[in-house]
Amino acid sequence: MDSILIDDNPHWDTPEAYGQFSPREKLTHALSFLKAKEVIAILGARRVGKSSLARLMIRSLLPTTNPRNIFFINLEKTAFIPYKNDPTYLDTIYENYLKIAEPDMSQRIYVFLDEIQIFADWEVFVKSRYENSNIKFIVTGSNSSLLSSSYATMLTGRVLKLTLNSFSFREFLTYKEIPHTSRLERARHRINIKRALDEYLKWGGYYSVFSNDEIHVKKEYLKNIAEDIILKDIVPRYSIKNSAAIRDLFYYIASNATTTINYASLAKKLSMDPKTVKEYVDYFEDNFLIRRISRHHTKLTAQINSPKKVYLSDNGFLNLGISPDRNQGAMLENAVCNHWQNREITYLLENKECDFYVGGNVYQVSYTINDEKTRKRELDGLEFFMNELNLTEGHLITYDASETISKEGKTMHIQPIEEFLLVGEIQ
Protein backbone atom coordinates (compact mmCIF):
# COMPACT_ATOMS: atom_id res chain seq x y z
CA MET A 1 0.00 0.00 0.00
CA ASP A 2 2.87 2.39 0.72
CA SER A 3 3.79 2.70 -2.95
CA ILE A 4 0.18 3.57 -3.84
CA LEU A 5 0.05 6.34 -1.25
CA ILE A 6 3.39 7.75 -2.37
CA ASP A 7 2.40 7.67 -6.06
CA ASP A 8 -0.85 9.53 -5.34
CA ASN A 9 0.89 12.26 -3.31
CA PRO A 10 3.89 13.59 -5.26
CA HIS A 11 3.46 16.94 -3.48
CA TRP A 12 4.95 15.42 -0.32
CA ASP A 13 8.36 15.67 -1.94
CA THR A 14 7.73 17.95 -4.94
CA PRO A 15 5.50 20.96 -4.14
CA GLU A 16 5.56 21.96 -7.84
CA ALA A 17 3.98 18.64 -8.87
CA TYR A 18 0.67 20.12 -10.07
CA GLY A 19 1.85 23.00 -12.20
CA GLN A 20 0.56 21.48 -15.45
CA PHE A 21 -3.15 21.39 -14.59
CA SER A 22 -5.46 23.66 -16.60
CA PRO A 23 -7.33 26.26 -14.50
CA ARG A 24 -11.03 25.72 -13.74
CA GLU A 25 -13.57 28.41 -12.91
CA LYS A 26 -15.03 26.35 -10.07
CA LEU A 27 -11.70 26.48 -8.19
CA THR A 28 -12.55 29.78 -6.48
CA HIS A 29 -15.86 28.31 -5.35
CA ALA A 30 -14.16 25.18 -4.04
CA LEU A 31 -11.46 27.11 -2.18
CA SER A 32 -14.10 29.24 -0.46
CA PHE A 33 -15.36 26.03 1.22
CA LEU A 34 -11.98 25.03 2.64
CA LYS A 35 -12.13 27.06 5.84
CA ALA A 36 -15.46 25.55 6.87
CA LYS A 37 -15.67 22.37 8.94
CA GLU A 38 -18.14 20.68 6.57
CA VAL A 39 -17.20 17.95 4.13
CA ILE A 40 -16.77 19.20 0.55
CA ALA A 41 -18.42 16.90 -2.02
CA ILE A 42 -17.31 17.50 -5.62
CA LEU A 43 -19.83 15.76 -7.88
CA GLY A 44 -19.67 15.20 -11.62
CA ALA A 45 -19.36 12.63 -14.38
CA ARG A 46 -16.26 10.57 -14.97
CA ARG A 47 -13.38 12.49 -16.55
CA VAL A 48 -14.87 15.98 -16.22
CA GLY A 49 -11.86 16.88 -14.09
CA LYS A 50 -12.88 16.23 -10.46
CA SER A 51 -9.45 14.79 -9.63
CA SER A 52 -7.76 17.68 -11.41
CA LEU A 53 -9.85 20.18 -9.46
CA ALA A 54 -8.78 18.42 -6.27
CA ARG A 55 -5.14 18.71 -7.37
CA LEU A 56 -5.65 22.43 -8.06
CA MET A 57 -7.03 22.79 -4.53
CA ILE A 58 -3.94 21.04 -3.19
CA ARG A 59 -1.72 23.36 -5.23
CA SER A 60 -3.49 26.35 -3.66
CA LEU A 61 -3.03 24.93 -0.16
CA LEU A 62 0.67 24.13 -0.45
CA PRO A 63 2.13 27.64 0.09
CA THR A 64 0.59 27.77 3.58
CA THR A 65 0.19 24.11 4.51
CA ASN A 66 2.62 21.35 5.43
CA PRO A 67 2.62 19.13 2.29
CA ARG A 68 2.38 15.99 4.44
CA ASN A 69 -0.81 17.31 6.02
CA ILE A 70 -2.48 16.93 2.63
CA PHE A 71 -3.51 13.41 1.67
CA PHE A 72 -5.00 12.41 -1.70
CA ILE A 73 -6.09 8.87 -2.59
CA ASN A 74 -7.78 7.52 -5.70
CA LEU A 75 -10.10 4.79 -4.42
CA GLU A 76 -10.54 3.24 -7.88
CA LYS A 77 -7.12 1.61 -7.61
CA THR A 78 -7.27 -2.10 -8.39
CA ALA A 79 -5.70 -2.93 -5.02
CA PHE A 80 -8.73 -1.50 -3.21
CA ILE A 81 -11.46 -3.31 -5.18
CA PRO A 82 -11.53 -6.45 -2.95
CA TYR A 83 -12.38 -4.21 0.02
CA LYS A 84 -15.07 -2.04 -1.58
CA ASN A 85 -17.81 -3.52 0.61
CA ASP A 86 -15.83 -2.95 3.79
CA PRO A 87 -15.89 0.74 4.83
CA THR A 88 -13.52 -0.05 7.72
CA TYR A 89 -10.78 -0.49 5.12
CA LEU A 90 -10.85 3.29 4.70
CA ASP A 91 -9.54 3.43 8.28
CA THR A 92 -6.72 1.11 7.22
CA ILE A 93 -5.82 3.42 4.33
CA TYR A 94 -5.89 6.47 6.58
CA GLU A 95 -3.79 4.85 9.31
CA ASN A 96 -1.20 3.84 6.71
CA TYR A 97 -1.12 7.46 5.54
CA LEU A 98 -0.39 8.62 9.10
CA LYS A 99 2.46 6.14 9.40
CA ILE A 100 4.15 6.88 6.10
CA ALA A 101 3.62 10.67 5.89
CA GLU A 102 3.91 11.54 9.60
CA PRO A 103 1.79 14.71 9.31
CA ASP A 104 1.81 17.43 11.96
CA MET A 105 -1.15 16.33 14.10
CA SER A 106 -1.33 19.73 15.79
CA GLN A 107 -2.38 21.23 12.45
CA ARG A 108 -5.37 20.60 10.22
CA ILE A 109 -5.19 17.58 7.91
CA TYR A 110 -6.79 17.73 4.46
CA VAL A 111 -8.03 14.35 3.22
CA PHE A 112 -9.05 14.06 -0.44
CA LEU A 113 -10.99 10.84 -1.17
CA ASP A 114 -11.35 10.49 -4.94
CA GLU A 115 -14.32 8.52 -6.37
CA ILE A 116 -15.62 7.78 -2.89
CA GLN A 117 -18.69 5.90 -4.21
CA ILE A 118 -16.43 2.90 -4.85
CA PHE A 119 -16.69 2.07 -1.15
CA ALA A 120 -20.09 1.05 0.18
CA ASP A 121 -21.19 2.97 3.28
CA TRP A 122 -18.18 5.28 3.10
CA GLU A 123 -20.12 7.78 5.21
CA VAL A 124 -19.46 5.61 8.28
CA PHE A 125 -15.74 6.28 8.05
CA VAL A 126 -16.07 9.99 7.32
CA LYS A 127 -18.57 10.52 10.15
CA SER A 128 -16.38 8.69 12.67
CA ARG A 129 -13.39 10.91 11.90
CA TYR A 130 -15.34 14.11 11.25
CA GLU A 131 -16.60 14.64 14.77
CA ASN A 132 -13.47 14.10 16.85
CA SER A 133 -10.50 15.20 14.76
CA ASN A 134 -9.14 18.22 12.94
CA ILE A 135 -9.66 16.72 9.48
CA LYS A 136 -11.09 18.50 6.49
CA PHE A 137 -12.62 15.95 4.11
CA ILE A 138 -12.93 16.60 0.39
CA VAL A 139 -14.64 13.76 -1.47
CA THR A 140 -15.37 13.34 -5.16
CA GLY A 141 -18.12 11.19 -6.64
CA SER A 142 -19.57 10.30 -10.02
CA ASN A 143 -23.28 10.21 -9.29
CA SER A 144 -25.67 12.90 -8.09
CA SER A 145 -27.26 10.63 -5.45
CA LEU A 146 -23.93 10.09 -3.71
CA LEU A 147 -25.41 11.55 -0.53
CA SER A 148 -28.84 9.93 -0.72
CA SER A 149 -28.16 6.50 0.80
CA SER A 150 -29.55 5.50 4.15
CA TYR A 151 -26.13 6.09 5.69
CA ALA A 152 -25.89 9.57 4.17
CA THR A 153 -28.26 10.89 6.85
CA MET A 154 -25.23 10.71 9.14
CA LEU A 155 -23.80 13.64 7.21
CA THR A 156 -26.98 15.72 6.92
CA GLY A 157 -26.04 19.36 7.36
CA ARG A 158 -22.35 18.50 7.26
CA VAL A 159 -21.74 18.61 3.49
CA LEU A 160 -21.11 21.45 1.05
CA LYS A 161 -21.81 20.26 -2.50
CA LEU A 162 -20.19 21.48 -5.70
CA THR A 163 -21.04 20.11 -9.16
CA LEU A 164 -18.35 20.09 -11.83
CA ASN A 165 -19.08 19.81 -15.54
CA SER A 166 -16.80 19.40 -18.54
CA PHE A 167 -14.95 22.54 -19.66
CA SER A 168 -17.06 25.62 -20.32
CA PHE A 169 -16.38 27.59 -23.50
CA ARG A 170 -14.46 30.17 -21.48
CA GLU A 171 -12.28 27.46 -19.95
CA PHE A 172 -11.81 25.99 -23.42
CA LEU A 173 -10.56 29.34 -24.75
CA THR A 174 -8.25 29.71 -21.75
CA TYR A 175 -6.77 26.28 -22.52
CA LYS A 176 -6.22 27.39 -26.12
CA GLU A 177 -4.65 30.64 -24.90
CA ILE A 178 -7.16 32.76 -26.83
CA PRO A 179 -7.74 36.09 -25.01
CA HIS A 180 -11.45 36.67 -24.34
CA THR A 181 -11.97 38.34 -20.97
CA SER A 182 -12.72 41.85 -22.27
CA ARG A 183 -14.77 43.26 -25.10
CA LEU A 184 -11.59 44.53 -26.75
CA GLU A 185 -9.94 41.09 -26.59
CA ARG A 186 -13.03 39.45 -28.03
CA ALA A 187 -13.04 41.94 -30.91
CA ARG A 188 -9.34 41.50 -31.64
CA HIS A 189 -9.48 37.72 -31.57
CA ARG A 190 -12.92 37.27 -33.12
CA ILE A 191 -11.78 34.90 -35.88
CA ASN A 192 -9.92 32.60 -33.49
CA ILE A 193 -12.86 32.64 -31.09
CA LYS A 194 -15.24 31.67 -33.92
CA ARG A 195 -13.00 28.79 -34.96
CA ALA A 196 -12.79 27.62 -31.37
CA LEU A 197 -16.58 27.95 -31.04
CA ASP A 198 -17.15 25.65 -34.02
CA GLU A 199 -14.80 23.10 -32.47
CA TYR A 200 -16.45 23.39 -29.05
CA LEU A 201 -20.00 23.05 -30.40
CA LYS A 202 -18.95 19.94 -32.33
CA TRP A 203 -16.72 18.16 -29.79
CA GLY A 204 -17.66 19.55 -26.39
CA GLY A 205 -15.58 20.21 -23.32
CA TYR A 206 -13.92 16.97 -22.26
CA TYR A 207 -10.18 17.63 -21.92
CA SER A 208 -9.18 14.21 -23.27
CA VAL A 209 -11.24 14.94 -26.40
CA PHE A 210 -10.34 18.52 -27.26
CA SER A 211 -6.65 18.06 -26.39
CA ASN A 212 -6.38 15.51 -29.23
CA ASP A 213 -6.42 16.58 -32.87
CA GLU A 214 -7.35 13.29 -34.53
CA ILE A 215 -11.08 13.01 -35.27
CA HIS A 216 -11.23 9.22 -34.96
CA VAL A 217 -9.45 9.47 -31.58
CA LYS A 218 -11.90 12.14 -30.39
CA LYS A 219 -14.83 9.85 -31.24
CA GLU A 220 -13.17 6.91 -29.51
CA TYR A 221 -12.56 8.96 -26.36
CA LEU A 222 -16.20 10.08 -26.28
CA LYS A 223 -17.40 6.51 -26.73
CA ASN A 224 -15.08 5.32 -23.95
CA ILE A 225 -16.27 8.04 -21.56
CA ALA A 226 -19.94 7.24 -22.15
CA GLU A 227 -19.46 3.48 -21.93
CA ASP A 228 -17.30 3.77 -18.81
CA ILE A 229 -20.14 5.64 -17.11
CA ILE A 230 -22.66 3.05 -18.27
CA LEU A 231 -20.65 -0.14 -17.80
CA LYS A 232 -18.46 0.76 -14.82
CA ASP A 233 -20.84 2.93 -12.81
CA ILE A 234 -24.46 2.27 -13.75
CA VAL A 235 -24.48 -1.46 -14.63
CA PRO A 236 -22.73 -2.75 -11.48
CA ARG A 237 -24.36 -0.27 -9.13
CA TYR A 238 -27.90 -1.18 -10.16
CA SER A 239 -27.16 -4.85 -10.95
CA ILE A 240 -28.28 -4.51 -14.57
CA LYS A 241 -28.07 -7.80 -16.44
CA ASN A 242 -28.61 -6.59 -20.00
CA SER A 243 -25.75 -4.13 -20.44
CA ALA A 244 -26.21 -4.09 -24.23
CA ALA A 245 -29.78 -2.84 -23.90
CA ILE A 246 -28.93 0.10 -21.66
CA ARG A 247 -26.01 1.03 -23.89
CA ASP A 248 -28.24 0.96 -26.99
CA LEU A 249 -30.78 3.12 -25.17
CA PHE A 250 -28.18 5.79 -24.52
CA TYR A 251 -27.08 5.84 -28.15
CA TYR A 252 -30.71 6.21 -29.22
CA ILE A 253 -31.18 9.11 -26.80
CA ALA A 254 -27.98 10.69 -28.12
CA SER A 255 -29.58 10.60 -31.58
CA ASN A 256 -32.66 12.43 -30.34
CA ALA A 257 -31.24 14.94 -27.87
CA THR A 258 -33.03 18.32 -27.53
CA THR A 259 -36.40 16.64 -28.23
CA THR A 260 -39.19 15.37 -25.99
CA ILE A 261 -38.65 11.86 -24.66
CA ASN A 262 -41.45 9.30 -24.74
CA TYR A 263 -40.71 6.22 -22.63
CA ALA A 264 -43.42 4.04 -24.19
CA SER A 265 -42.26 4.83 -27.71
CA LEU A 266 -38.63 4.17 -26.77
CA ALA A 267 -39.59 0.88 -25.15
CA LYS A 268 -41.40 -0.26 -28.28
CA LYS A 269 -38.50 0.63 -30.57
CA LEU A 270 -35.94 -1.12 -28.39
CA SER A 271 -38.17 -4.06 -27.34
CA MET A 272 -37.97 -3.09 -23.68
CA ASP A 273 -40.42 -2.51 -20.86
CA PRO A 274 -41.44 1.18 -20.48
CA LYS A 275 -40.79 1.07 -16.72
CA THR A 276 -37.29 -0.27 -17.36
CA VAL A 277 -36.64 2.46 -19.95
CA LYS A 278 -37.71 5.10 -17.42
CA GLU A 279 -35.40 3.59 -14.77
CA TYR A 280 -32.44 3.49 -17.16
CA VAL A 281 -32.98 7.12 -18.18
CA ASP A 282 -33.09 8.02 -14.46
CA TYR A 283 -29.71 6.33 -14.09
CA PHE A 284 -28.29 8.28 -17.02
CA GLU A 285 -29.30 11.54 -15.36
CA ASP A 286 -28.10 10.46 -11.91
CA ASN A 287 -24.67 9.74 -13.42
CA PHE A 288 -24.46 13.03 -15.32
CA LEU A 289 -24.85 11.68 -18.86
CA ILE A 290 -28.05 13.58 -19.63
CA ARG A 291 -30.31 16.29 -18.29
CA ARG A 292 -34.10 16.37 -18.52
CA ILE A 293 -36.18 19.52 -18.31
CA SER A 294 -39.91 19.76 -17.66
CA ARG A 295 -42.60 21.82 -19.32
CA HIS A 296 -43.30 24.95 -17.29
CA HIS A 297 -46.56 24.96 -15.38
CA THR A 298 -47.98 27.04 -12.57
CA LYS A 299 -48.83 23.83 -10.69
CA LEU A 300 -45.78 21.90 -9.50
CA THR A 301 -47.40 18.46 -9.85
CA ALA A 302 -48.34 19.20 -13.47
CA GLN A 303 -44.78 20.34 -14.17
CA ILE A 304 -43.30 17.21 -12.61
CA ASN A 305 -45.60 14.96 -14.65
CA SER A 306 -45.10 16.83 -17.92
CA PRO A 307 -43.26 15.36 -20.92
CA LYS A 308 -39.51 15.88 -20.58
CA LYS A 309 -37.04 17.27 -23.07
CA VAL A 310 -33.66 15.57 -22.90
CA TYR A 311 -30.22 17.10 -23.36
CA LEU A 312 -26.74 15.57 -23.29
CA SER A 313 -24.34 16.72 -20.57
CA ASP A 314 -21.64 17.46 -23.14
CA ASN A 315 -21.97 18.42 -26.81
CA GLY A 316 -19.39 15.80 -27.78
CA PHE A 317 -21.87 13.04 -26.99
CA LEU A 318 -23.98 14.19 -29.95
CA ASN A 319 -21.36 12.41 -32.09
CA LEU A 320 -22.38 9.06 -30.60
CA GLY A 321 -25.90 9.01 -31.96
CA ILE A 322 -27.17 6.60 -34.57
CA SER A 323 -27.02 9.51 -37.03
CA PRO A 324 -23.94 11.39 -35.80
CA ASP A 325 -24.21 14.22 -38.33
CA ARG A 326 -26.69 16.14 -36.17
CA ASN A 327 -28.10 19.43 -37.31
CA GLN A 328 -26.42 22.61 -36.16
CA GLY A 329 -29.51 23.74 -34.28
CA ALA A 330 -29.26 20.75 -31.92
CA MET A 331 -25.61 21.55 -31.18
CA LEU A 332 -26.48 25.16 -30.41
CA GLU A 333 -29.48 24.33 -28.21
CA ASN A 334 -27.60 21.65 -26.28
CA ALA A 335 -24.73 24.07 -25.58
CA VAL A 336 -27.14 26.75 -24.36
CA CYS A 337 -28.80 24.29 -21.99
CA ASN A 338 -25.44 23.22 -20.57
CA HIS A 339 -24.49 26.82 -19.88
CA TRP A 340 -27.04 26.82 -17.05
CA GLN A 341 -25.26 24.11 -15.12
CA ASN A 342 -27.00 24.51 -11.78
CA ARG A 343 -30.16 26.42 -12.61
CA GLU A 344 -33.76 25.24 -12.66
CA ILE A 345 -34.80 25.16 -16.33
CA THR A 346 -38.15 24.52 -18.00
CA TYR A 347 -39.48 24.83 -21.53
CA LEU A 348 -42.67 26.58 -22.60
CA LEU A 349 -45.40 25.05 -24.75
CA GLU A 350 -48.92 26.31 -25.31
CA ASN A 351 -50.12 27.77 -28.58
CA LYS A 352 -46.48 28.56 -29.29
CA GLU A 353 -43.18 27.05 -28.13
CA CYS A 354 -40.20 28.58 -26.39
CA ASP A 355 -37.02 26.60 -25.71
CA PHE A 356 -36.09 27.74 -22.20
CA TYR A 357 -37.56 29.56 -19.22
CA VAL A 358 -34.79 30.30 -16.73
CA GLY A 359 -34.75 32.61 -13.74
CA GLY A 360 -37.69 34.67 -14.98
CA ASN A 361 -36.25 35.03 -18.50
CA VAL A 362 -37.34 33.42 -21.78
CA TYR A 363 -34.92 32.15 -24.42
CA GLN A 364 -35.31 30.88 -27.95
CA VAL A 365 -32.46 29.13 -29.77
CA SER A 366 -32.13 29.05 -33.55
CA TYR A 367 -28.91 28.46 -35.47
CA THR A 368 -29.91 30.95 -38.15
CA ILE A 369 -32.82 33.33 -38.71
CA ASN A 370 -31.89 34.26 -42.28
CA ASP A 371 -35.04 32.54 -43.52
CA GLU A 372 -37.98 34.88 -42.93
CA LYS A 373 -40.31 32.03 -41.96
CA THR A 374 -37.87 30.81 -39.29
CA ARG A 375 -37.29 34.34 -38.00
CA LYS A 376 -41.04 34.94 -37.66
CA ARG A 377 -41.64 31.60 -35.89
CA GLU A 378 -38.89 32.16 -33.33
CA LEU A 379 -39.78 35.77 -32.58
CA ASP A 380 -43.52 35.03 -32.45
CA GLY A 381 -42.91 32.32 -29.85
CA LEU A 382 -40.71 34.63 -27.82
CA GLU A 383 -43.20 37.48 -27.95
CA PHE A 384 -46.12 35.21 -27.08
CA PHE A 385 -44.54 34.03 -23.83
CA MET A 386 -43.23 37.48 -22.96
CA ASN A 387 -46.88 38.58 -23.03
CA GLU A 388 -48.11 35.47 -21.19
CA LEU A 389 -45.55 35.89 -18.40
CA ASN A 390 -45.69 39.70 -18.38
CA LEU A 391 -42.00 40.07 -19.25
CA THR A 392 -40.43 43.14 -20.82
CA GLU A 393 -37.38 41.34 -22.26
CA GLY A 394 -36.71 38.15 -24.20
CA HIS A 395 -33.67 36.54 -25.79
CA LEU A 396 -33.03 34.76 -29.07
CA ILE A 397 -29.67 32.96 -29.24
CA THR A 398 -28.31 32.38 -32.76
CA TYR A 399 -24.98 31.41 -34.28
CA ASP A 400 -23.97 34.90 -35.39
CA ALA A 401 -26.93 37.31 -35.63
CA SER A 402 -27.01 40.38 -33.40
CA GLU A 403 -29.96 42.75 -33.19
CA THR A 404 -32.23 44.51 -30.70
CA ILE A 405 -35.95 44.75 -31.45
CA SER A 406 -38.16 47.11 -29.44
CA LYS A 407 -41.91 46.78 -29.77
CA GLU A 408 -44.72 48.17 -27.62
CA GLY A 409 -42.55 48.56 -24.54
CA LYS A 410 -40.91 45.14 -24.91
CA THR A 411 -37.38 44.34 -26.05
CA MET A 412 -36.14 41.21 -27.81
CA HIS A 413 -32.37 40.71 -27.82
CA ILE A 414 -30.97 38.65 -30.70
CA GLN A 415 -27.56 37.51 -29.53
CA PRO A 416 -24.72 35.41 -31.03
CA ILE A 417 -23.88 32.22 -29.14
CA GLU A 418 -20.28 33.17 -28.28
CA GLU A 419 -21.47 36.37 -26.59
CA PHE A 420 -24.00 34.37 -24.60
CA LEU A 421 -21.38 31.84 -23.51
CA LEU A 422 -18.66 34.38 -22.70
CA VAL A 423 -20.47 37.26 -21.01
CA GLY A 424 -21.79 36.82 -17.49
CA GLU A 425 -21.52 34.05 -14.97
CA ILE A 426 -21.99 30.37 -15.74
CA GLN A 427 -25.02 29.44 -13.69
RASULWO-V108971 format. One line per field, one symbol per residue. burial: # if it has 16 or more other C-alpha atoms within 10 Angstrom, else .. A space follows every 50 residues. Layout:
burial->???
This chain:
burial->....##..#.##.....#.....#.....##.##..############## #########.##..###########....#...#..#.##..#...#... #.#....############.####.##..#....##########.##... .#..#...#################..###.....#...#..#..##..# #######.##.......##.###.###.###.###..........##.## ########.##.#..##....#.#..##.##.##############.... ..#...###############....#.############.#...####.. ..#####....########........##.######.....########. #.........########.###...#.
